Amino acid sequence: MYHSIVQNNKRKNTKRNPHQYNIGNKVLVLADPSWKHEEDEYLPAPHTVTHVYDNNTLRLRHETPKSGAKYKTWNLWQVNP
């Protein structure tokens, strides 16, 4: 069982591009195909990185025209630089 998990992780990691995220970087967030209202591959407009956590997550800020800024935490695997 453990051996198959390690193999699966290695396979997934070969597809990932290593990137060092910094505060102030602009990133695109991948849209989840299960979201009914999202038709594009990415959510609209770039998000700004406000905090980089040690557990492979980023705190992102998104400016909205009606309600100002919104903050959300995203996993590194869900964003592209």
Buried (B, 14 or more C-beta within 10 A) or exposed (E): EEEEEEEEEEEEEEEEEEEEBEEEBEBBBBBEEEEEEBEEEBBEEBBBBBEBEEEEBBBBEBEEEEEEEEEEEBEBEBBBE
